[in-house]
């Protein structure tokens, strides 16, 4: 429609069940490849910056099993995972630190892939 902004396609996969969590973790593991409402725009932005990483979003109030499995005690919690295992975790709304850790994680993954 004229005059309306085009809707942006999200790169963040919203998890709505433990089954979908397990599916995407397995998918990320097989490929060797992790907010509160206030952090959603930041999470979308950082997902667009790292298109080679898989970003998952879980509302642990709705999908309690994933929250328990990942030992989530506060939101937002950002988990960086490789091979299905958590390699780093950041708790709290801290965009600068989150960007720094995701950037470092992405570099590590890229080095690992190029060495393989």
C-alpha positions as CSV (number, residue, x, y, z in Angstrom):
1,X,0.0,0.0,0.0
2,X,1.2,3.4,-0.9
3,X,2.4,5.5,2.1
4,X,2.9,2.6,4.4
5,X,6.3,1.4,5.5
6,X,7.3,-2.1,4.5
7,X,7.3,-4.5,7.4
8,X,10.8,-5.7,8.3
9,X,11.3,-9.4,8.2
10,X,12.6,-10.6,11.6
11,X,15.7,-12.7,11.9
12,X,14.8,-13.7,15.5
13,X,13.0,-17.0,15.9
14,X,10.3,-16.9,18.5
15,X,10.2,-20.1,20.5
16,X,6.7,-21.2,21.7
17,X,7.3,-24.7,23.1
18,X,10.0,-27.0,24.4
19,X,9.7,-29.0,21.2
20,X,10.5,-25.9,19.1
21,X,13.4,-25.1,21.4
22,X,14.8,-28.6,21.0
23,X,14.3,-28.5,17.3
24,X,16.3,-25.2,16.8
25,X,19.0,-26.2,19.3
26,X,19.4,-29.5,17.4
27,X,19.4,-27.6,14.1
28,X,22.0,-25.1,15.3
29,X,24.1,-28.0,16.7
30,X,23.9,-29.9,13.4
31,X,25.1,-26.8,11.6
32,X,27.7,-26.0,14.3
33,X,26.3,-22.7,14.9
34,X,21.0,-17.8,21.6
35,X,14.9,-10.5,26.2
36,X,12.7,-8.6,27.8
37,X,10.2,-6.4,25.9
38,X,12.5,-3.3,26.2
39,X,15.4,-5.2,24.6
40,X,13.4,-6.6,21.7
41,X,14.4,-3.8,19.2
42,X,18.1,-4.2,20.2
43,X,17.8,-8.0,19.8
44,X,16.4,-7.6,16.3
45,X,19.1,-5.1,15.4
46,X,21.9,-7.3,16.6
47,X,20.4,-10.3,14.8
48,X,20.5,-8.3,11.6
49,X,24.2,-7.6,12.2
50,X,25.2,-11.2,12.5
51,X,23.3,-13.1,9.8
52,X,25.5,-16.1,10.1
53,X,24.3,-16.8,13.7
54,X,20.9,-18.2,14.8
55,X,19.0,-16.0,17.3
56,X,16.3,-17.5,19.4
57,X,13.8,-15.7,21.7
58,X,12.1,-17.6,24.5
59,X,9.4,-16.2,26.8
60,X,10.3,-18.3,29.8
61,X,7.0,-17.4,31.5
62,X,5.3,-19.2,28.6
63,X,7.8,-22.0,28.0
64,X,8.8,-22.8,31.5
65,X,10.7,-26.0,30.6
66,X,13.3,-24.1,28.6
67,X,13.7,-21.6,31.4
68,X,14.4,-24.5,33.8
69,X,16.6,-26.4,31.3
70,X,18.7,-23.2,30.7
71,X,18.7,-22.2,34.4
72,X,17.2,-18.8,33.6
73,X,16.7,-16.8,36.9
74,X,16.1,-13.3,35.5
75,X,15.1,-11.6,32.3
76,X,16.5,-10.8,29.9
77,X,19.1,-13.5,29.8
78,X,21.3,-13.9,26.7
79,X,22.9,-17.3,26.2
80,X,25.6,-17.9,23.6
81,X,25.7,-21.5,22.5
82,X,27.9,-23.6,20.3
83,X,27.2,-27.3,19.6
84,X,24.2,-27.2,21.9
85,X,26.2,-26.2,24.9
86,X,26.2,-22.8,26.5
87,X,29.5,-21.0,26.2
88,X,28.6,-17.6,27.7
89,X,25.6,-16.1,29.5
90,X,24.8,-12.4,30.1
91,X,22.0,-11.5,32.5
92,X,20.4,-8.1,32.3
93,X,19.6,-5.4,29.8
94,X,23.1,-4.2,28.9
95,X,23.2,-3.5,25.1
96,X,26.9,-2.5,25.1
97,X,28.1,-5.6,26.9
98,X,25.8,-7.9,24.9
99,X,27.0,-6.4,21.6
100,X,30.7,-6.9,22.8
101,X,30.1,-10.6,23.7
102,X,28.1,-11.4,20.6
103,X,30.8,-9.8,18.5
104,X,33.5,-11.8,20.2
105,X,31.5,-15.0,19.9
106,X,30.9,-14.4,16.2
107,X,34.6,-13.9,15.6
108,X,35.4,-17.1,17.5
109,X,32.8,-19.1,15.5
110,X,34.1,-17.7,12.2
111,X,37.7,-18.6,13.1
112,X,36.6,-22.0,14.1
113,X,34.7,-22.6,10.8
114,X,37.6,-21.3,8.7
115,X,40.0,-23.6,10.5
116,X,37.8,-26.7,10.0
